[in-house]
Amino acid sequence: MVQFTYPGGRFNATATTLKYLLEWAYGILPAQHSDGPSWMPNDRYDITAKAGGDATDEQMKRMVQTLLAERFKLKIHRESREVPVVIVSLGKTAPKLFPPKEGETHSIHIMPLMVPGPGPDQKATSFHVVATRFTLAQLNEVFSRHLDRVIVDQTGLQGDFDFSLDMTPDEDRPNPLDPAIVLAAMCDQLGLTVKSTKAPVDFLVIDSAEKVMAGN
């Protein structure tokens, strides 16, 4: 698990694999990089780091990229490959993304809620998502992992936002993180337009990496 606090510039990774650290630091999905050494998705590490100031999300990711290169001797190169993507753009009305309040920190909370299920006396789990001081790029990164597709941002929106949404299952889609439910929430509750297509994206080829022993 990776946690990043802004303001504050504190980074914590607990029992996290190098594979996931690579994906977080470069903002990519599992389908956007080669496999690398066999231990990358299995060996787990605890990492704590503190930036010199109130580092932004992008600055913290660059710091972790440097850490991966220095500690794990990670070497990569980039290619372009065509893959399924979701294009996000603005709809006909203003999106339901609001300016953050003073003193808020960058965070996202996904809270499970019990809702009526498809049959009598049945319950299902709905997710209530609350995000504060989130950029649209960070929102897309969170949802990309559930969709297993790259999200291409064509909204032109910049800056931090607050937003909330609910992902509620139904009889046909019992999983609240079903891609259709996630996409519908982005459209109906955030006022965004989404379209599935194919497009070329960045792909990272892992040339080499060295295992680091625990405690080093």
C-alpha positions as CSV (number, residue, x, y, z in Angstrom):
1,M,0.0,0.0,0.0
2,V,1.3,3.5,-0.9
3,Q,0.2,6.6,1.0
4,F,1.2,10.1,0.1
5,T,0.4,13.2,2.1
6,Y,0.1,16.7,0.7
7,P,0.8,19.3,2.1
8,G,3.6,17.6,4.1
9,G,5.4,15.7,1.4
10,R,5.5,12.4,3.3
11,F,5.6,9.1,1.4
12,N,4.9,5.7,3.0
13,A,4.9,2.3,1.2
14,T,4.0,-0.7,3.4
15,A,4.6,-4.3,2.2
16,T,4.7,-3.0,-1.4
17,T,6.3,-4.8,-4.4
18,L,8.7,-3.2,-6.8
19,K,6.1,-3.8,-9.5
20,Y,3.5,-1.7,-7.8
21,L,6.1,1.0,-6.9
22,L,7.0,1.2,-10.6
23,E,3.4,1.5,-11.6
24,W,2.7,4.2,-9.0
25,A,5.8,6.2,-9.7
26,Y,5.3,6.3,-13.4
27,G,1.5,6.4,-13.4
28,I,1.0,3.3,-15.5
29,L,-1.1,0.1,-15.4
30,P,0.2,-3.5,-15.3
31,A,-0.6,-3.8,-19.0
32,Q,1.8,-0.8,-19.7
33,H,5.1,-2.5,-18.7
34,S,7.0,-5.7,-19.3
35,D,7.3,-8.3,-16.6
36,G,10.9,-7.8,-15.5
37,P,12.6,-10.2,-13.0
38,S,10.4,-12.9,-11.4
39,W,10.7,-11.4,-7.9
40,M,9.3,-8.0,-8.8
41,P,5.6,-8.8,-8.2
42,N,6.4,-11.0,-5.1
43,D,9.1,-9.5,-2.8
44,R,7.7,-6.8,-0.5
45,Y,9.3,-3.7,1.0
46,D,8.5,-1.0,3.5
47,I,9.7,2.5,2.4
48,T,9.4,5.8,4.2
49,A,10.6,9.0,2.6
50,K,10.2,12.8,3.4
51,A,10.6,15.4,0.7
52,G,12.5,18.6,1.5
53,G,9.2,20.7,1.4
54,D,5.6,20.3,0.5
55,A,6.2,18.2,-2.6
56,T,3.4,17.9,-5.1
57,D,2.2,14.5,-6.3
58,E,4.3,14.8,-9.5
59,Q,7.4,15.8,-7.5
60,M,7.0,12.9,-5.1
61,K,6.7,10.5,-8.0
62,R,9.9,11.8,-9.5
63,M,11.6,11.2,-6.2
64,V,10.4,7.6,-6.1
65,Q,11.6,7.1,-9.7
66,T,15.0,8.3,-8.5
67,L,14.9,5.9,-5.5
68,L,14.0,3.0,-7.8
69,A,17.0,3.8,-10.0
70,E,19.4,4.2,-7.1
71,R,18.3,1.4,-4.7
72,F,17.1,-1.2,-7.2
73,K,19.3,-0.2,-10.1
74,L,16.1,-0.2,-12.2
75,K,16.7,0.5,-15.9
76,I,13.9,1.0,-18.3
77,H,13.2,2.3,-21.8
78,R,10.0,3.6,-23.4
79,E,8.0,2.4,-26.4
80,S,4.6,3.2,-27.8
81,R,1.9,0.5,-28.1
82,E,-1.7,0.7,-29.1
83,V,-4.1,-0.5,-26.3
84,P,-7.8,-0.1,-25.3
85,V,-8.3,3.2,-23.6
86,V,-11.1,5.4,-22.1
87,I,-11.2,9.0,-23.3
88,V,-12.6,11.4,-20.7
89,S,-13.8,14.8,-21.9
90,L,-16.2,17.6,-20.7
91,G,-19.9,17.2,-21.1
92,K,-22.5,19.8,-22.0
93,T,-22.8,20.9,-18.4
94,A,-20.1,22.0,-15.8
95,P,-18.4,19.0,-14.1
96,K,-19.2,18.4,-10.5
97,L,-15.7,19.0,-9.3
98,F,-15.3,21.7,-6.6
99,P,-12.4,23.8,-5.4
100,P,-10.7,22.4,-2.3
101,K,-11.3,24.0,1.1
102,E,-8.5,25.8,2.9
103,G,-6.5,23.4,5.1
104,E,-7.6,20.2,3.3
105,T,-5.0,17.6,2.5
106,H,-4.7,15.4,-0.6
107,S,-6.7,12.2,0.2
108,I,-9.2,9.7,-1.1
109,H,-11.4,7.5,1.1
110,I,-13.5,4.6,-0.3
111,M,-16.0,3.6,2.3
112,P,-18.1,0.5,1.9
113,L,-21.9,0.9,2.6
114,M,-24.5,-1.8,2.9
115,V,-27.4,-1.3,0.5
116,P,-30.5,-3.4,-0.4
117,G,-29.5,-6.4,-2.6
118,P,-31.3,-7.8,-5.7
119,G,-33.5,-10.1,-3.7
120,P,-35.5,-10.0,-0.4
121,D,-33.5,-9.9,2.7
122,Q,-30.3,-9.6,0.7
123,K,-27.6,-7.0,1.2
124,A,-25.0,-5.7,-1.2
125,T,-21.9,-3.5,-0.8
126,S,-21.8,0.0,-2.3
127,F,-18.8,2.2,-2.3
128,H,-19.0,5.9,-1.2
129,V,-15.9,7.7,-2.5
130,V,-14.8,11.0,-1.1
131,A,-11.7,12.7,-2.5
132,T,-10.1,16.0,-1.4
133,R,-7.5,18.1,-3.2
134,F,-7.4,15.7,-6.1
135,T,-6.3,16.5,-9.6
136,L,-8.2,14.9,-12.5
137,A,-5.0,13.0,-13.4
138,Q,-5.0,11.4,-9.9
139,L,-8.7,10.6,-10.2
140,N,-8.1,8.9,-13.6
141,E,-5.2,7.0,-12.2
142,V,-7.3,5.5,-9.4
143,F,-10.1,4.5,-11.7
144,S,-7.7,3.2,-14.4
145,R,-6.6,0.3,-12.2
146,H,-10.2,-0.8,-11.7
147,L,-11.0,-0.5,-15.4
148,D,-7.6,-2.0,-16.4
149,R,-7.6,0.6,-19.1
150,V,-5.6,3.7,-19.6
151,I,-7.7,6.9,-19.1
152,V,-6.8,9.7,-21.6
153,D,-7.7,13.1,-20.2
154,Q,-9.1,15.5,-22.8
155,T,-10.9,17.8,-20.4
156,G,-8.2,20.5,-20.2
157,L,-9.0,20.9,-16.5
158,Q,-6.1,21.9,-14.3
159,G,-5.7,22.2,-10.5
160,D,-7.0,20.4,-7.4
161,F,-10.7,19.5,-6.8
162,D,-13.0,17.9,-4.2
163,F,-15.6,15.4,-5.3
164,S,-17.7,12.5,-4.1
165,L,-19.6,9.7,-5.8
166,D,-21.3,6.4,-5.1
167,M,-20.8,3.2,-6.9
168,T,-23.8,1.0,-6.3
169,P,-24.2,-2.6,-7.6
170,D,-27.3,-4.0,-9.2
171,E,-28.6,-7.5,-10.1
172,D,-26.6,-7.6,-13.3
173,R,-23.4,-6.1,-11.8
174,P,-22.9,-7.3,-8.2
175,N,-19.4,-5.8,-8.0
176,P,-19.5,-2.1,-7.2
177,L,-16.1,-1.7,-9.0
178,D,-17.5,-3.2,-12.2
179,P,-16.1,-1.1,-15.1
180,A,-19.6,-0.2,-16.3
181,I,-20.5,1.1,-12.8
182,V,-17.3,3.1,-12.5
183,L,-17.8,4.7,-16.0
184,A,-21.5,5.4,-15.3
185,A,-20.5,7.2,-12.0
186,M,-18.0,9.3,-13.8
187,C,-20.7,10.3,-16.3
188,D,-23.8,10.7,-14.2
189,Q,-22.3,11.9,-10.9
190,L,-19.2,13.9,-12.0
191,G,-20.7,15.2,-15.2
192,L,-17.9,13.9,-17.4
193,T,-18.1,12.3,-20.9
194,V,-16.4,8.9,-21.4
195,K,-15.7,7.0,-24.6
196,S,-14.0,3.6,-25.1
197,T,-11.6,3.2,-28.0
198,K,-8.0,2.3,-28.9
199,A,-5.0,4.6,-28.9
200,P,-1.2,4.5,-28.7
201,V,0.1,4.9,-25.1
202,D,3.5,4.9,-23.4
203,F,4.9,1.4,-22.6
204,L,7.8,0.8,-20.2
205,V,10.2,-2.0,-21.0
206,I,12.1,-3.2,-17.9
207,D,15.7,-3.8,-19.0
208,S,17.0,-4.8,-15.5
209,A,16.6,-4.5,-11.8
210,E,18.5,-5.8,-8.7
211,K,16.9,-7.3,-5.7
212,V,17.4,-5.4,-2.4
213,M,17.6,-7.5,0.8
214,A,15.2,-6.6,3.6
215,G,16.5,-3.9,5.9
216,N,18.8,-2.3,3.4
